[in-house]
Amino acid sequence: MSFSMAPLLMHSEMVPVAARDSLRAAFEAPPERRDQMLHSAARILHAQTGLDCADVRELVGLTSSACT
């Protein structure tokens, strides 16, 4: 199991609303859809914050594989 900052991020006002909503949806989604939703949240964080893609993937608990 990987460590994830997602539970903290989804409650932070410093995180864009779209990313928070996507993170909440990921944790409410069935387990088989969770990674897909976390990928979406990572893309939003990357696009709206300028953080490195690998860093946002790690923050939400995904592996640091290539960004798409």
Order of alpha helices (4+ residues) and beta strands (2+ residues): alpha-alpha-alpha-alpha
